[in-house]
């Protein structure tokens, strides 16, 4: 590999002079710069990006680790994050822990291959994250809470409604719950909200109405819903809370395939407001928010501030009011049969 020293030797110039010429330093005469660039081209020199990053004190690269980039939910996450990263003139490096293959992700984190990281997967454990986070490699974690130096999670916000409460208020009482991975913050909160809502309404908690999908995929949603078909036909389940739209769409396909009419025979609601939810038949009712990009913008803005050694509390203050005003909302489409009118 051709180095700066090779160019300096060929032109009989100092290494520092060649380096400044290659990096467009204004102290170097245009004649010398042209000479250096021509020699670099002739020798086949390629700039060492890592060396430039070290000179600048940080790279312009943010690492994003997600569980499965092929999932519609994470496609949405990537879209929101990459737009915000580009806004800050940074680039995005994406890796996954699909099927728990975490070697590459852990390698990039442990070797600090970027200026910082956003981690949105449960397949990188807390201890590993805490071990490799540093002043020169800050980390923002999504989907769970971790406390530690140079690691931050998203601010908490007050959830204003739950899907279970919505069903109860509309006259449903035989409500089933379908969860995905139990170790995610979303699943934990969904389960807590389900149990609390039933208790508040004095509805008996029936563990036979709680189901668990093997993954957050269409296929897993289809398979877990197959186990519910007889309960629905017997009238034991009148509504289903799905942890996310990936599982819910698979569930909807299963119900359609087995002759279960949605919403006449059973009503269902998803939980992540995916684009695909609008185009299935019937269109899936789901859970969204009044500020969909908030969490992703916060994660990127906080991380960039930490990378640049800026005061991250400024970012926290900037977003404080928005998180206070963040509300979850039911997006009503075509998969809920309204049994009674609710006065709002």
ABEGO torsion letter per residue (X at the ends): XBBAAAAAAAAGBBAAAAAAAAAGBAABBAAAAAAAAAAAAAAGBBBBAAAAAAAAGBBABBBBBBABAABAAAAAAAAAAAAAAAAAGBBBBBBBABGGBAAAAAAAAAAGABABBBBBBAABBAAAAAAABBAABBBBBBGBBBBEBGBBBBBBBBBABBAAAAAAAAGBABBBBBBBBAABAAAAAAAAAAAAAAAAAGBBBBAAABBBBABBBAAAAAAAAAAAAAAAAAGABABBBBABAAAAAAAAAAAAAAGBBOAAABBBBBAAGBAAAAABOBBBBBBBBABAAAAAAAAAAAAAAAAAGBBAAAAAAAAAAAAAABBBBBBBBAABBBABBBBX
